[in-house]
Amino acid sequence: MKTLIKSLAMLVILLGISGCEGLRDDAYIEIKLMNNSMDPVHLWVDNTESIDPSNRVNPGLNRTVTVKPVENPATINVFAGRNGETLTSTSFEANMGAKVKVIFDGYSLSAF
């Protein structure tokens, strides 16, 4: 049993040293979606979610989405919508480990 535990521990260390993305924090992209408009809006990231009550953001508030891209850099598509319809969208490229802010101003989305 000790040998098995030691072997598993060594495997975890080896994977961590070799750069296994499954164990690295920088293998993800963090996207902070901010609503700077006067009305509630749905803010979502393509391929991970769609317009839904869970991604409704009230004025002045934000939500954070973490995505694990399959490419580096990755093209991210973010959408804003209301009443079941898409109002606008934006696309941007980000490298793994990036932290990006996307702001909805009531008319358009901007990524920083």
Buried (B, 14 or more C-beta within 10 A) or exposed (E): EEEEEEEEEEEEEEBEEEEEBEEEEEBBBBBBBBBBBEEEBBBBBBEEBEBEEEBBBEEEEBBEBEBEBEEBEBEBEBBBBBEEEEBBBBEBBBEBEBEBBBBBBBEEBBBE
